[in-house]
Amino acid sequence: MPNLIYFSSTSENTHRFVAKLGIPAIRLPVKTKDDTVIATEPYVLVVPTYGGGGAKGAVPKQVIKFLNVESNRRLIRGIIAAGNTNFHDSYCLAGDVIAAKLAADDAAAPSRTQVLYRFEIMGTPDDVEAVRTGLETFWKQAPSPQTP
């Protein structure tokens, strides 16, 4: 199964969720100054939402740095967003912000702009099972990588 690529701050909330999935995953560096990951195969991005307010600041800077690499954007196949329901309308907003940006940049690849799932903070056992099962189905139906 292709990889997950994810960001988790030092709180480790997203990391704990991804670890429970038992799926190959690559973690983006915690420090923005560190070199970013370069994706080599299609992946689903797992991203927490920051800020608790509007779109500005919702996407972690480390994720922005990663997605600023064109080859990383080309290989993304979907997004799983984490958030906190206390943020109301901003719940899992980072996933929506990324999906909208990808859609604006590449209208020819709408499947890459999907938020596949949303979960709160570290997720529940039901979230883990839904994501694991959903990803198995998703990868069976996913389009093959685009050629440059």
N, CA, C and O atoms as a GROMACS GRO file, in nm:
protein
  592
    1MET      N    1   0.086  -0.119   0.000
    1MET     CA    2   0.000   0.000   0.000
    1MET      C    3   0.089   0.124   0.000
    1MET      O    4   0.188   0.128   0.073
    2PRO      N    5   0.056   0.224  -0.081
    2PRO     CA    6   0.135   0.347  -0.082
    2PRO      C    7   0.134   0.416   0.055
    2PRO      O    8   0.050   0.387   0.141
    3ASN      N    9   0.226   0.504   0.072
    3ASN     CA   10   0.249   0.569   0.200
    3ASN      C   11   0.148   0.675   0.238
    3ASN      O   12   0.074   0.729   0.156
    4LEU      N   13   0.149   0.700   0.365
    4LEU     CA   14   0.091   0.821   0.420
    4LEU      C   15   0.208   0.914   0.447
    4LEU      O   16   0.315   0.869   0.487
    5ILE      N   17   0.187   1.040   0.427
    5ILE     CA   18   0.283   1.141   0.470
    5ILE      C   19   0.206   1.230   0.564
    5ILE      O   20   0.093   1.271   0.534
    6TYR      N   21   0.266   1.262   0.679
    6TYR     CA   22   0.192   1.336   0.780
    6TYR      C   23   0.280   1.433   0.854
    6TYR      O   24   0.402   1.420   0.858
    7PHE      N   25   0.214   1.532   0.912
    7PHE     CA   26   0.282   1.623   1.003
    7PHE      C   27   0.219   1.608   1.140
    7PHE      O   28   0.097   1.600   1.153
    8SER      N   29   0.304   1.606   1.240
    8SER     CA   30   0.259   1.606   1.379
    8SER      C   31   0.354   1.696   1.456
    8SER      O   32   0.475   1.682   1.446
    9SER      N   33   0.298   1.786   1.532
    9SER     CA   34   0.380   1.873   1.615
    9SER      C   35   0.434   1.793   1.733
    9SER      O   36   0.414   1.672   1.741
   10THR      N   37   0.502   1.859   1.822
   10THR     CA   38   0.557   1.792   1.940
   10THR      C   39   0.448   1.740   2.034
   10THR      O   40   0.477   1.663   2.125
   11SER      N   41   0.323   1.780   2.011
   11SER     CA   42   0.213   1.724   2.091
   11SER      C   43   0.193   1.577   2.060
   11SER      O   44   0.139   1.502   2.142
   12GLU      N   45   0.236   1.534   1.940
   12GLU     CA   46   0.229   1.394   1.896
   12GLU      C   47   0.088   1.343   1.870
   12GLU      O   48   0.071   1.223   1.849
   13ASN      N   49  -0.014   1.428   1.870
   13ASN     CA   50  -0.151   1.380   1.851
   13ASN      C   51  -0.168   1.311   1.716
   13ASN      O   52  -0.219   1.198   1.710
   14THR      N   53  -0.128   1.376   1.609
   14THR     CA   54  -0.143   1.316   1.477
   14THR      C   55  -0.053   1.194   1.464
   14THR      O   56  -0.091   1.095   1.402
   15HIS      N   57   0.065   1.200   1.521
   15HIS     CA   58   0.157   1.086   1.518
   15HIS      C   59   0.092   0.963   1.582
   15HIS      O   60   0.100   0.853   1.528
   16ARG      N   61   0.029   0.982   1.696
   16ARG     CA   62  -0.036   0.868   1.764
   16ARG      C   63  -0.147   0.809   1.676
   16ARG      O   64  -0.162   0.687   1.670
   17PHE      N   65  -0.223   0.895   1.610
   17PHE     CA   66  -0.329   0.845   1.521
   17PHE      C   67  -0.269   0.764   1.407
   17PHE      O   68  -0.315   0.653   1.379
   18VAL      N   69  -0.168   0.817   1.341
   18VAL     CA   70  -0.106   0.748   1.228
   18VAL      C   71  -0.044   0.616   1.273
   18VAL      O   72  -0.055   0.516   1.203
   19ALA      N   73   0.020   0.614   1.388
   19ALA     CA   74   0.081   0.491   1.439
   19ALA      C   75  -0.024   0.381   1.457
   19ALA      O   76   0.003   0.264   1.430
   20LYS      N   77  -0.143   0.418   1.503
   20LYS     CA   78  -0.250   0.320   1.524
   20LYS      C   79  -0.300   0.259   1.392
   20LYS      O   80  -0.355   0.149   1.392
   21LEU      N   81  -0.279   0.329   1.281
   21LEU     CA   82  -0.325   0.278   1.152
   21LEU      C   83  -0.246   0.156   1.107
   21LEU      O   84  -0.299   0.068   1.040
   22GLY      N   85  -0.118   0.151   1.144
   22GLY     CA   86  -0.034   0.039   1.102
   22GLY      C   87  -0.005   0.039   0.953
   22GLY      O   88   0.013  -0.066   0.893
   23ILE      N   89  -0.002   0.157   0.893
   23ILE     CA   90   0.022   0.173   0.750
   23ILE      C   91   0.156   0.244   0.732
   23ILE      O   92   0.188   0.334   0.810
   24PRO      N   93   0.236   0.206   0.631
   24PRO     CA   94   0.363   0.278   0.610
   24PRO      C   95   0.340   0.429   0.604
   24PRO      O   96   0.251   0.477   0.533
   25ALA      N   97   0.421   0.502   0.678
   25ALA     CA   98   0.402   0.647   0.686
   25ALA      C   99   0.536   0.717   0.702
   25ALA      O  100   0.631   0.664   0.759
   26ILE      N  101   0.541   0.836   0.649
   26ILE     CA  102   0.659   0.922   0.660
   26ILE      C  103   0.616   1.049   0.729
   26ILE      O  104   0.517   1.112   0.692
   27ARG      N  105   0.692   1.087   0.831
   27ARG     CA  106   0.661   1.207   0.909
   27ARG      C  107   0.741   1.325   0.856
   27ARG      O  108   0.862   1.315   0.835
   28LEU      N  109   0.673   1.437   0.835
   28LEU     CA  110   0.743   1.560   0.798
   28LEU      C  111   0.820   1.611   0.919
   28LEU      O  112   0.776   1.592   1.033
   29PRO      N  113   0.934   1.676   0.897
   29PRO     CA  114   1.013   1.728   1.009
   29PRO      C  115   0.934   1.827   1.094
   29PRO      O  116   0.853   1.904   1.043
   30VAL      N  117   0.958   1.824   1.224
   30VAL     CA  118   0.890   1.914   1.317
   30VAL      C  119   0.942   2.056   1.299
   30VAL      O  120   0.865   2.152   1.311
   31LYS      N  121   1.069   2.070   1.272
   31LYS     CA  122   1.129   2.204   1.258
   31LYS      C  123   1.127   2.248   1.112
   31LYS      O  124   1.169   2.173   1.023
   32THR      N  125   1.079   2.367   1.088
   32THR     CA  126   1.069   2.420   0.952
   32THR      C  127   1.205   2.435   0.887
   32THR      O  128   1.217   2.423   0.765
   33LYS      N  129   1.308   2.459   0.966
   33LYS     CA  130   1.443   2.480   0.911
   33LYS      C  131   1.504   2.350   0.857
   33LYS      O  132   1.597   2.355   0.777
   34ASP      N  133   1.451   2.235   0.900
   34ASP     CA  134   1.502   2.107   0.851
   34ASP      C  135   1.457   2.084   0.707
   34ASP      O  136   1.354   2.136   0.664
   35ASP      N  137   1.536   2.006   0.634
   35ASP     CA  138   1.499   1.972   0.496
   35ASP      C  139   1.366   1.901   0.496
   35ASP      O  140   1.336   1.822   0.586
   36THR      N  141   1.286   1.929   0.394
   36THR     CA  142   1.156   1.864   0.385
   36THR      C  143   1.170   1.728   0.319
   36THR      O  144   1.273   1.696   0.260
   37VAL      N  145   1.066   1.651   0.328
   37VAL     CA  146   1.058   1.519   0.266
   37VAL      C  147   1.030   1.538   0.117
   37VAL      O  148   0.961   1.632   0.078
   38ILE      N  149   1.084   1.448   0.036
   38ILE     CA  150   1.050   1.445  -0.106
   38ILE      C  151   0.977   1.314  -0.131
   38ILE      O  152   1.032   1.206  -0.114
   39ALA      N  153   0.852   1.325  -0.170
   39ALA     CA  154   0.770   1.206  -0.197
   39ALA      C  155   0.822   1.135  -0.322
   39ALA      O  156   0.860   1.199  -0.420
   40THR      N  157   0.822   1.002  -0.317
   40THR     CA  158   0.868   0.924  -0.431
   40THR      C  159   0.758   0.833  -0.487
   40THR      O  160   0.778   0.766  -0.588
   41GLU      N  161   0.643   0.832  -0.421
   41GLU     CA  162   0.531   0.752  -0.467
   41GLU      C  163   0.402   0.822  -0.425
   41GLU      O  164   0.405   0.909  -0.338
   42PRO      N  165   0.290   0.785  -0.485
   42PRO     CA  166   0.163   0.847  -0.445
   42PRO      C  167   0.140   0.831  -0.294
   42PRO      O  168   0.180   0.732  -0.234
   43TYR      N  169   0.075   0.930  -0.236
   43TYR     CA  170   0.053   0.929  -0.092
   43TYR      C  171  -0.074   1.004  -0.058
   43TYR      O  172  -0.128   1.081  -0.139
   44VAL      N  173  -0.122   0.981   0.062
   44VAL     CA  174  -0.229   1.059   0.123
   44VAL      C  175  -0.165   1.140   0.234
   44VAL      O  176  -0.086   1.088   0.313
   45LEU      N  177  -0.198   1.267   0.240
   45LEU     CA  178  -0.144   1.358   0.340
   45LEU      C  179  -0.236   1.362   0.461
   45LEU      O  180  -0.358   1.379   0.447
   46VAL      N  181  -0.179   1.346   0.580
   46VAL     CA  182  -0.254   1.359   0.705
   46VAL      C  183  -0.203   1.487   0.771
   46VAL      O  184  -0.084   1.502   0.797
   47VAL      N  185  -0.296   1.578   0.797
   47VAL     CA  186  -0.256   1.711   0.844
   47VAL      C  187  -0.345   1.759   0.959
   47VAL      O  188  -0.468   1.751   0.950
   48PRO      N  189  -0.283   1.809   1.066
   48PRO     CA  190  -0.362   1.872   1.172
   48PRO      C  191  -0.396   2.016   1.134
   48PRO      O  192  -0.331   2.074   1.047
   49THR      N  193  -0.495   2.071   1.198
   49THR     CA  194  -0.532   2.211   1.177
   49THR      C  195  -0.481   2.294   1.293
   49THR      O  196  -0.497   2.258   1.409
   50TYR      N  197  -0.420   2.406   1.259
   50TYR     CA  198  -0.366   2.498   1.359
   50TYR      C  199  -0.454   2.622   1.369
   50TYR      O  200  -0.534   2.649   1.280
   51GLY      N  201  -0.438   2.694   1.476
   51GLY     CA  202  -0.494   2.827   1.487
   51GLY      C  203  -0.626   2.840   1.558
   51GLY      O  204  -0.638   2.924   1.647
   52GLY      N  205  -0.724   2.762   1.523
   52GLY     CA  206  -0.854   2.775   1.586
   52GLY      C  207  -0.934   2.893   1.536
   52GLY      O  208  -1.034   2.931   1.598
   53GLY      N  209  -0.891   2.952   1.425
   53GLY     CA  210  -0.962   3.066   1.370
   53GLY      C  211  -0.985   3.047   1.222
   53GLY      O  212  -1.038   2.945   1.180
   54GLY      N  213  -0.945   3.145   1.144
   54GLY     CA  214  -0.967   3.140   1.000
   54GLY      C  215  -0.861   3.060   0.928
   54GLY      O  216  -0.779   2.991   0.989
   55ALA      N  217  -0.865   3.071   0.796
   55ALA     CA  218  -0.775   2.995   0.710
   55ALA      C  219  -0.629   3.034   0.730
   55ALA      O  220  -0.539   2.951   0.716
   56LYS      N  221  -0.604   3.160   0.761
   56LYS     CA  222  -0.465   3.204   0.780
   56LYS      C  223  -0.408   3.134   0.903
   56LYS      O  224  -0.461   3.146   1.013
   57GLY      N  225  -0.301   3.060   0.883
   57GLY     CA  226  -0.237   2.989   0.991
   57GLY      C  227  -0.292   2.850   1.018
   57GLY      O  228  -0.241   2.780   1.105
   58ALA      N  229  -0.395   2.808   0.945
   58ALA     CA  230  -0.456   2.676   0.969
   58ALA      C  231  -0.364   2.562   0.925
   58ALA      O  232  -0.362   2.457   0.988
   59VAL      N  233  -0.289   2.584   0.817
   59VAL     CA  234  -0.200   2.480   0.765
   59VAL      C  235  -0.062   2.499   0.827
   59VAL      O  236  -0.004   2.607   0.816
   60PRO      N  237  -0.008   2.396   0.891
   60PRO     CA  238   0.126   2.408   0.950
   60PRO      C  239   0.230   2.448   0.845
   60PRO      O  240   0.225   2.403   0.731
   61LYS      N  241   0.323   2.533   0.885
   61LYS     CA  242   0.427   2.581   0.792
   61LYS      C  243   0.508   2.468   0.732
   61LYS      O  244   0.551   2.477   0.617
   62GLN      N  245   0.529   2.362   0.808
   62GLN     CA  246   0.605   2.248   0.757
   62GLN      C  247   0.532   2.180   0.642
   62GLN      O  248   0.595   2.129   0.550
   63VAL      N  249   0.400   2.180   0.647
   63VAL     CA  250   0.319   2.122   0.539
   63VAL      C  251   0.324   2.213   0.416
   63VAL      O  252   0.333   2.165   0.303
   64ILE      N  253   0.317   2.343   0.438
   64ILE     CA  254   0.329   2.438   0.327
   64ILE      C  255   0.463   2.419   0.257
   64ILE      O  256   0.469   2.414   0.134
   65LYS      N  257   0.570   2.409   0.336
   65LYS     CA  258   0.704   2.390   0.278
   65LYS      C  259   0.708   2.262   0.194
   65LYS      O  260   0.762   2.262   0.084
   66PHE      N  261   0.651   2.155   0.246
   66PHE     CA  262   0.646   2.027   0.175
   66PHE      C  263   0.568   2.040   0.044
   66PHE      O  264   0.612   1.990  -0.060
   67LEU      N  265   0.454   2.105   0.050
   67LEU     CA  266   0.369   2.118  -0.070
   67LEU      C  267   0.420   2.222  -0.168
   67LEU      O  268   0.373   2.228  -0.282
   68ASN      N  269   0.513   2.305  -0.127
   68ASN     CA  270   0.575   2.400  -0.220
   68ASN      C  271   0.669   2.329  -0.318
   68ASN      O  272   0.714   2.390  -0.415
   69VAL      N  273   0.699   2.203  -0.294
   69VAL     CA  274   0.779   2.122  -0.386
   69VAL      C  275   0.683   2.062  -0.489
   69VAL      O  276   0.595   1.984  -0.454
   70GLU      N  277   0.701   2.100  -0.613
   70GLU     CA  278   0.606   2.061  -0.719
   70GLU      C  279   0.587   1.910  -0.729
   70GLU      O  280   0.475   1.864  -0.746
   71SER      N  281   0.696   1.834  -0.718
   71SER     CA  282   0.683   1.688  -0.729
   71SER      C  283   0.601   1.631  -0.613
   71SER      O  284   0.533   1.529  -0.630
   72ASN      N  285   0.606   1.694  -0.497
   72ASN     CA  286   0.524   1.649  -0.384
   72ASN      C  287   0.376   1.675  -0.412
   72ASN      O  288   0.290   1.592  -0.380
   73ARG      N  289   0.346   1.790  -0.471
   73ARG     CA  290   0.206   1.819  -0.507
   73ARG      C  291   0.156   1.720  -0.611
   73ARG      O  292   0.040   1.678  -0.605
   74ARG      N  293   0.240   1.684  -0.706
   74ARG     CA  294   0.199   1.596  -0.815
   74ARG      C  295   0.161   1.456  -0.765
   74ARG      O  296   0.077   1.389  -0.825
   75LEU      N  297   0.222   1.410  -0.657
   75LEU     CA  298   0.198   1.274  -0.609
   75LEU      C  299   0.090   1.263  -0.501
   75LEU      O  300   0.054   1.152  -0.462
   76ILE      N  301   0.036   1.375  -0.454
   76ILE     CA  302  -0.069   1.368  -0.352
   76ILE      C  303  -0.196   1.310  -0.414
   76ILE      O  304  -0.232   1.343  -0.527
   77ARG      N  305  -0.263   1.223  -0.339
   77ARG     CA  306  -0.385   1.160  -0.389
   77ARG      C  307  -0.506   1.189  -0.302
   77ARG      O  308  -0.619   1.161  -0.343
   78GLY      N  309  -0.485   1.244  -0.185
   78GLY     CA  310  -0.597   1.276  -0.098
   78GLY      C  311  -0.545   1.334   0.033
   78GLY      O  312  -0.425   1.338   0.058
   79ILE      N  313  -0.639   1.380   0.115
   79ILE     CA  314  -0.605   1.447   0.240
   79ILE      C  315  -0.693   1.390   0.351
   79ILE      O  316  -0.813   1.368   0.333
   80ILE      N  317  -0.631   1.367   0.465
   80ILE     CA  318  -0.704   1.334   0.588
   80ILE      C  319  -0.672   1.446   0.685
   80ILE      O  320  -0.556   1.475   0.712
   81ALA      N  321  -0.776   1.509   0.738
   81ALA     CA  322  -0.757   1.627   0.822
   81ALA      C  323  -0.793   1.598   0.967
   81ALA      O  324  -0.890   1.528   0.997
   82ALA      N  325  -0.711   1.652   1.055
   82ALA     CA  326  -0.738   1.644   1.199
   82ALA      C  327  -0.776   1.783   1.248
   82ALA      O  328  -0.735   1.884   1.191
   83GLY      N  329  -0.854   1.786   1.353
   83GLY     CA  330  -0.894   1.915   1.408
   83GLY      C  331  -0.954   1.900   1.545
   83GLY      O  332  -0.950   1.794   1.607
   84ASN      N  333  -1.011   2.008   1.591
   84ASN     CA  334  -1.073   2.013   1.723
   84ASN      C  335  -1.212   2.074   1.705
   84ASN      O  336  -1.223   2.186   1.654
   85THR      N  337  -1.315   2.004   1.745
   85THR     CA  338  -1.451   2.056   1.726
   85THR      C  339  -1.475   2.185   1.804
   85THR      O  340  -1.570   2.258   1.774
   86ASN      N  341  -1.391   2.215   1.902
   86ASN     CA  342  -1.402   2.344   1.972
   86ASN      C  343  -1.378   2.462   1.878
   86ASN      O  344  -1.415   2.575   1.909
   87PHE      N  345  -1.314   2.434   1.761
   87PHE     CA  346  -1.287   2.540   1.664
   87PHE      C  347  -1.406   2.566   1.572
   87PHE      O  348  -1.397   2.650   1.483
   88HIS      N  349  -1.517   2.495   1.593
   88HIS     CA  350  -1.644   2.513   1.520
   88HIS      C  351  -1.623   2.510   1.369
   88HIS      O  352  -1.586   2.406   1.316
   89ASP      N  353  -1.645   2.622   1.299
   89ASP     CA  354  -1.634   2.625   1.153
   89ASP      C  355  -1.492   2.598   1.103
   89ASP      O  356  -1.472   2.566   0.986
   90SER      N  357  -1.395   2.611   1.191
   90SER     CA  358  -1.255   2.586   1.153
   90SER      C  359  -1.212   2.442   1.178
   90SER      O  360  -1.095   2.409   1.160
   91TYR      N  361  -1.305   2.356   1.219
   91TYR     CA  362  -1.273   2.215   1.242
   91TYR      C  363  -1.216   2.153   1.116
   91TYR      O  364  -1.281   2.152   1.011
   92CYS      N  365  -1.095   2.102   1.125
   92CYS     CA  366  -1.025   2.036   1.014
   92CYS      C  367  -1.004   2.128   0.894
   92CYS      O  368  -0.992   2.081   0.781
   93LEU      N  369  -0.999   2.256   0.918
   93LEU     CA  370  -0.988   2.355   0.811
   93LEU      C  371  -0.863   2.339   0.726
   93LEU      O  372  -0.866   2.369   0.607
   94ALA      N  373  -0.753   2.292   0.783
   94ALA     CA  374  -0.630   2.276   0.705
   94ALA      C  375  -0.654   2.187   0.583
   94ALA      O  376  -0.602   2.215   0.475
   95GLY      N  377  -0.732   2.082   0.599
   95GLY     CA  378  -0.763   1.994   0.486
   95GLY      C  379  -0.837   2.067   0.376
   95GLY      O  380  -0.807   2.049   0.257
   96ASP      N  381  -0.933   2.150   0.414
   96ASP     CA  382  -1.009   2.228   0.314
   96ASP      C  383  -0.921   2.331   0.244
   96ASP      O  384  -0.933   2.351   0.123
   97VAL      N  385  -0.834   2.396   0.320
   97VAL     CA  386  -0.744   2.497   0.262
   97VAL      C  387  -0.652   2.431   0.160
   97VAL      O  388  -0.634   2.484   0.050
   98ILE      N  389  -0.594   2.317   0.196
   98ILE     CA  390  -0.503   2.247   0.104
   98ILE      C  391  -0.580   2.199  -0.019
   98ILE      O  392  -0.533   2.215  -0.132
   99ALA      N  393  -0.697   2.140   0.001
   99ALA     CA  394  -0.778   2.091  -0.112
   99ALA      C  395  -0.812   2.204  -0.208
   99ALA      O  396  -0.804   2.186  -0.329
  100ALA      N  397  -0.851   2.319  -0.154
  100ALA     CA  398  -0.885   2.433  -0.240
  100ALA      C  399  -0.764   2.482  -0.318
  100ALA      O  400  -0.775   2.515  -0.436
  101LYS      N  401  -0.649   2.487  -0.253
  101LYS     CA  402  -0.526   2.532  -0.321
  101LYS      C  403  -0.487   2.434  -0.431
  101LYS      O  404  -0.451   2.476  -0.541
  102LEU      N  405  -0.493   2.304  -0.402
  102LEU     CA  406  -0.460   2.205  -0.505
  102LEU      C  407  -0.557   2.212  -0.621
  102LEU      O  408  -0.517   2.201  -0.737
  103ALA      N  409  -0.685   2.230  -0.591
  103ALA     CA  410  -0.787   2.239  -0.697
  103ALA      C  411  -0.762   2.361  -0.785
  103ALA      O  412  -0.776   2.354  -0.907
  104ALA      N  413  -0.725   2.471  -0.723
  104ALA     CA  414  -0.698   2.593  -0.800
  104ALA      C  415  -0.575   2.577  -0.887
  104ALA      O  416  -0.568   2.632  -0.997
  105ASP      N  417  -0.477   2.502  -0.837
  105ASP     CA  418  -0.352   2.484  -0.911
  105ASP      C  419  -0.363   2.379  -1.020
  105ASP      O  420  -0.288   2.384  -1.118
  106ASP      N  421  -0.454   2.283  -1.006
  106ASP     CA  422  -0.460   2.172  -1.099
  106ASP      C  423  -0.603   2.121  -1.115
  106ASP      O  424  -0.638   2.016  -1.062
  107ALA      N  425  -0.684   2.194  -1.187
  107ALA     CA  426  -0.824   2.157  -1.206
  107ALA      C  427  -0.838   2.024  -1.280
  107ALA      O  428  -0.946   1.964  -1.278
  108ALA      N  429  -0.732   1.978  -1.346
  108ALA     CA  430  -0.739   1.853  -1.421
  108ALA      C  431  -0.731   1.730  -1.331
  108ALA      O  432  -0.753   1.618  -1.378
  109ALA      N  433  -0.700   1.748  -1.204
  109ALA     CA  434  -0.684   1.633  -1.114
  109ALA      C  435  -0.769   1.649  -0.988
  109ALA      O  436  -0.715   1.660  -0.878
  110PRO      N  437  -0.903   1.651  -1.003
  110PRO     CA  438  -0.989   1.675  -0.887
  110PRO      C  439  -0.977   1.568  -0.779
  110PRO      O  440  -1.004   1.597  -0.662
  111SER      N  441  -0.938   1.445  -0.813
  111SER     CA  442  -0.928   1.342  -0.709
  111SER      C  443  -0.820   1.375  -0.608
  111SER      O  444  -0.826   1.329  -0.493
  112ARG      N  445  -0.722   1.453  -0.648
  112ARG     CA  446  -0.614   1.489  -0.555
  112ARG      C  447  -0.660   1.594  -0.455
  112ARG      O  448  -0.591   1.621  -0.357
  113THR      N  449  -0.773   1.652  -0.480
  113THR     CA  450  -0.818   1.762  -0.394
  113THR      C  451  -0.922   1.718  -0.291
  113THR      O  452  -0.984   1.802  -0.226
  114GLN      N  453  -0.941   1.590  -0.276
  114GLN     CA  454  -1.044   1.540  -0.185
  114GLN      C  455  -0.995   1.534  -0.040
  114GLN      O  456  -0.885   1.487  -0.012
  115VAL      N  457  -1.079   1.581   0.050
  115VAL     CA  458  -1.058   1.552   0.191
  115VAL      C  459  -1.130   1.420   0.214
  115VAL      O  460  -1.253   1.414   0.211
  116LEU      N  461  -1.054   1.316   0.236
  116LEU     CA  462  -1.108   1.181   0.244
  116LEU      C  463  -1.173   1.151   0.379
  116LEU      O  464  -1.267   1.072   0.388
  117TYR      N  465  -1.122   1.215   0.484
  117TYR     CA  466  -1.172   1.186   0.618
  117TYR      C  467  -1.131   1.299   0.712
  117TYR      O  468  -1.032   1.368   0.688
  118ARG      N  469  -1.209   1.317   0.816
  118ARG     CA  470  -1.180   1.416   0.921
  118ARG      C  471  -1.191   1.345   1.056
  118ARG      O  472  -1.281   1.264   1.079
  119PHE      N  473  -1.098   1.376   1.145
  119PHE     CA  474  -1.106   1.320   1.279
  119PHE      C  475  -1.064   1.424   1.382
  119PHE      O  476  -0.993   1.520   1.352
  120GLU      N  477  -1.111   1.402   1.504
  120GLU     CA  478  -1.081   1.498   1.610
  120GLU      C  479  -0.958   1.455   1.689
  120GLU      O  480  -0.947   1.341   1.735
  121ILE      N  481  -0.867   1.548   1.704
  121ILE     CA  482  -0.745   1.540   1.785
  121ILE      C  483  -0.664   1.414   1.757
  121ILE      O  484  -0.580   1.415   1.667
  122MET      N  485  -0.685   1.305   1.831
  122MET     CA  486  -0.610   1.180   1.811
  122MET      C  487  -0.696   1.072   1.747
  122MET      O  488  -0.647   0.962   1.720
  123GLY      N  489  -0.822   1.101   1.724
  123GLY     CA  490  -0.912   1.003   1.666
  123GLY      C  491  -0.956   0.898   1.766
  123GLY      O  492  -0.893   0.878   1.870
  124THR      N  493  -1.064   0.832   1.734
  124THR     CA  494  -1.119   0.725   1.816
  124THR      C  495  -1.084   0.591   1.749
  124THR      O  496  -1.038   0.590   1.635
  125PRO      N  497  -1.106   0.480   1.818
  125PRO     CA  498  -1.088   0.351   1.752
  125PRO      C  499  -1.175   0.338   1.625
  125PRO      O  500  -1.133   0.276   1.528
  126ASP      N  501  -1.294   0.396   1.628
  126ASP     CA  502  -1.380   0.393   1.508
  126ASP      C  503  -1.316   0.472   1.394
  126ASP      O  504  -1.322   0.429   1.278
  127ASP      N  505  -1.253   0.586   1.425
  127ASP     CA  506  -1.183   0.664   1.322
  127ASP      C  507  -1.070   0.583   1.262
  127ASP      O  508  -1.053   0.580   1.140
  128VAL      N  509  -0.992   0.518   1.346
  128VAL     CA  510  -0.879   0.437   1.298
  128VAL      C  511  -0.928   0.330   1.202
  128VAL      O  512  -0.872   0.313   1.094
  129GLU      N  513  -1.032   0.259   1.240
  129GLU     CA  514  -1.085   0.152   1.155
  129GLU      C  515  -1.143   0.210   1.025
  129GLU      O  516  -1.122   0.154   0.917
  130ALA      N  517  -1.214   0.321   1.034
  130ALA     CA  518  -1.272   0.382   0.914
  130ALA      C  519  -1.164   0.428   0.817
  130ALA      O  520  -1.176   0.410   0.696
  131VAL      N  521  -1.058   0.487   0.869
  131VAL     CA  522  -0.949   0.534   0.782
  131VAL      C  523  -0.875   0.415   0.722
  131VAL      O  524  -0.847   0.414   0.602
  132ARG      N  525  -0.844   0.316   0.801
  132ARG     CA  526  -0.772   0.198   0.751
  132ARG      C  527  -0.853   0.132   0.638
  132ARG      O  528  -0.800   0.104   0.531
  133THR      N  529  -0.980   0.106   0.662
  133THR     CA  530  -1.067   0.044   0.562
  133THR      C  531  -1.086   0.135   0.441
  133THR      O  532  -1.081   0.091   0.326
  134GLY      N  533  -1.108   0.263   0.469
  134GLY     CA  534  -1.128   0.359   0.360
  134GLY      C  535  -1.006   0.371   0.270
  134GLY      O  536  -1.021   0.382   0.149
  135LEU      N  537  -0.887   0.369   0.329
  135LEU     CA  538  -0.766   0.378   0.248
  135LEU      C  539  -0.746   0.255   0.161
  135LEU      O  540  -0.702   0.266   0.047
  136GLU      N  541  -0.778   0.137   0.214
  136GLU     CA  542  -0.769   0.016   0.132
  136GLU      C  543  -0.856   0.028   0.008
  136GLU      O  544  -0.811  -0.001  -0.102
  137THR      N  545  -0.979   0.072   0.026
  137THR     CA  546  -1.070   0.092  -0.086
  137THR      C  547  -1.021   0.202  -0.178
  137THR      O  548  -1.021   0.188  -0.300
  138PHE      N  549  -0.978   0.313  -0.118
  138PHE     CA  550  -0.932   0.428  -0.196
  138PHE      C  551  -0.817   0.390  -0.288
  138PHE      O  552  -0.818   0.424  -0.407
  139TRP      N  553  -0.716   0.320  -0.235
  139TRP     CA  554  -0.599   0.288  -0.317
  139TRP      C  555  -0.634   0.190  -0.429
  139TRP      O  556  -0.568   0.191  -0.533
  140LYS      N  557  -0.734   0.108  -0.412
  140LYS     CA  558  -0.776   0.018  -0.519
  140LYS      C  559  -0.838   0.096  -0.634
  140LYS      O  560  -0.832   0.053  -0.749
  141GLN      N  561  -0.897   0.210  -0.603
  141GLN     CA  562  -0.968   0.291  -0.704
  141GLN      C  563  -0.888   0.412  -0.750
  141GLN      O  564  -0.928   0.480  -0.845
  142ALA      N  565  -0.775   0.441  -0.686
  142ALA     CA  566  -0.699   0.564  -0.715
  142ALA      C  567  -0.640   0.561  -0.855
  142ALA      O  568  -0.597   0.457  -0.903
  143PRO      N  569  -0.640   0.676  -0.920
  143PRO     CA  570  -0.575   0.686  -1.051
  143PRO      C  571  -0.426   0.669  -1.036
  143PRO      O  572  -0.368   0.700  -0.932
  144SER      N  573  -0.362   0.620  -1.141
  144SER     CA  574  -0.218   0.602  -1.138
  144SER      C  575  -0.148   0.738  -1.140
  144SER      O  576  -0.208   0.838  -1.179
  145PRO      N  577  -0.022   0.742  -1.098
  145PRO     CA  578   0.050   0.870  -1.093
  145PRO      C  579   0.055   0.935  -1.230
  145PRO      O  580   0.066   0.868  -1.333
  146GLN      N  581   0.048   1.066  -1.229
  146GLN     CA  582   0.061   1.142  -1.354
  146GLN      C  583   0.207   1.144  -1.394
  146GLN      O  584   0.296   1.146  -1.309
  147THR      N  585   0.230   1.143  -1.522
  147THR     CA  586   0.366   1.158  -1.567
  147THR      C  587   0.398   1.305  -1.581
  147THR      O  588   0.312   1.384  -1.619
  148PRO      N  589   0.522   1.343  -1.551
  148PRO     CA  590   0.556   1.486  -1.557
  148PRO      C  591   0.545   1.544  -1.696
  148PRO      O  592   0.571   1.662  -1.716
   0.00000   0.00000   0.00000
